[in-house]
Amino acid sequence: MNECLDEDAMVSLGNAVDWDLEILRHVQECSSCGNRLRELGKIRLALSEQLDPGSDFASAVLRNLPVSDSGATRHLVFGLNLVATSLLAGLTTFFAAALATQTGEASALGVPMVVVALGVTVGTLAWNVSHIRRQKSAA
């Protein structure tokens, strides 16, 4: 190399050797350091060529990404889960009261217990929905 370096290259080189120009003289005169520096240059060049992803890299990645649904299935399953837990709470209340009467017959409880069980069902559903809304607004 017979050309002089421009200012940017000079500053980069000075920064690389922490402005100790004796290091440059050593690298030029020491065959071991010079050979290692040339070898590192070859490795850097080889790696930079291998790391070039190419112009179609982004489109290839996008093409291979799995297509996700709109979330409708997830929302349906979640909604059914809310209804099921609410119904389960109501039924549990109803049958727990039936067992508490010692008669063993849920029909002996009459309309008031059905109303209580429906209230527990609706209350559980309302609590679940409000809990989800609070979590979404906090996020």
C-alpha positions in Angstrom: 0.0 0.0 0.0 1.6 3.2 -1.2 -1.2 5.7 -0.7 -1.5 7.8 2.4 -4.5 7.2 4.7 -7.4 9.7 4.9 -8.3 11.4 8.1 -11.0 8.9 9.1 -8.6 5.9 8.6 -5.9 7.7 10.6 -8.2 8.4 13.5 -9.5 4.8 13.5 -5.9 3.5 13.5 -4.8 5.9 16.2 -7.8 4.9 18.4 -7.1 1.2 17.8 -3.6 1.5 19.2 -4.6 4.1 21.8 -2.4 6.6 20.0 0.8 4.6 20.9 2.6 4.7 17.5 5.3 2.3 18.8 2.6 -0.4 18.5 2.4 0.2 14.8 6.2 0.1 14.4 6.2 -3.2 16.4 3.5 -4.8 14.2 5.4 -3.7 11.1 8.7 -5.1 12.3 7.5 -8.2 14.1 6.8 -11.0 11.6 4.7 -13.0 14.2 2.4 -10.0 14.9 2.2 -9.1 11.2 1.3 -12.7 10.3 -1.3 -12.8 13.0 -2.8 -9.5 11.9 -3.0 -10.7 8.2 -4.6 -14.0 9.4 -7.2 -12.1 11.4 -7.9 -9.9 8.4 -8.5 -13.1 6.3 -10.9 -14.5 8.9 -12.7 -11.2 9.2 -13.2 -11.1 5.4 -14.4 -14.7 5.3 -16.9 -14.1 8.1 -18.2 -10.9 6.6 -18.9 -12.7 3.3 -20.7 -15.5 5.1 -22.8 -13.3 7.2 -24.4 -11.5 4.3 -28.0 -12.7 4.4 -28.8 -11.6 0.8 -31.5 -9.4 -0.5 -34.3 -12.0 -0.2 -33.6 -12.9 3.4 -36.4 -10.9 5.0 -39.0 -12.2 2.5 -37.9 -15.8 3.0 -38.2 -15.5 6.7 -41.7 -14.0 6.4 -42.7 -16.7 3.9 -41.7 -19.4 6.4 -43.4 -17.9 9.4 -46.5 -19.9 10.6 -49.8 -18.3 9.8 -51.7 -17.5 13.0 -55.4 -17.4 13.3 -57.2 -14.3 14.2 -57.5 -15.4 17.7 -61.2 -16.3 17.3 -60.7 -19.9 18.4 -58.7 -18.8 21.5 -61.5 -16.3 22.4 -64.2 -18.9 21.9 -62.4 -21.4 24.1 -61.8 -18.8 26.8 -65.4 -17.7 26.7 -66.6 -21.2 27.0 -64.3 -21.7 29.9 -65.8 -18.7 31.7 -69.3 -20.0 31.2 -68.3 -23.5 32.3 -66.7 -22.3 35.5 -69.7 -20.1 36.3 -72.2 -23.0 35.7 -70.0 -25.3 37.8 -70.1 -22.8 40.6 -73.9 -22.6 40.5 -74.3 -26.4 40.3 -71.9 -26.9 43.2 -73.9 -24.4 45.3 -77.2 -26.2 44.4 -75.9 -29.7 45.2 -74.1 -28.6 48.3 -77.3 -27.1 49.7 -79.1 -30.4 48.7 -76.6 -32.4 50.7 -76.9 -30.0 53.6 -80.6 -30.7 53.9 -79.9 -34.4 54.6 -82.8 -35.4 52.3 -80.5 -36.2 49.4 -83.0 -34.7 47.0 -82.2 -31.5 45.3 -85.9 -31.0 44.3 -86.8 -30.6 48.0 -85.0 -27.3 48.0 -87.5 -25.6 45.7 -87.4 -22.4 43.8 -85.4 -20.3 46.4 -82.4 -22.6 46.0 -82.6 -22.5 42.2 -82.6 -18.7 42.4 -79.5 -18.8 44.7 -77.7 -21.2 42.4 -78.5 -19.0 39.4 -77.3 -16.0 41.3 -74.0 -17.7 42.1 -73.7 -18.6 38.4 -74.3 -15.1 37.2 -72.2 -13.6 40.0 -69.2 -15.9 39.1 -69.5 -15.0 35.4 -69.7 -11.3 36.2 -66.7 -11.6 38.5 -64.7 -13.4 35.9 -65.5 -10.8 33.2 -64.7 -7.9 35.5 -61.4 -9.5 36.6 -60.3 -10.0 33.0 -61.2 -6.3 32.2 -59.1 -5.1 35.2 -56.2 -7.2 34.1 -56.4 -5.8 30.5 -56.7 -2.2 31.7 -53.7 -2.7 34.0 -51.5 -4.0 31.2 
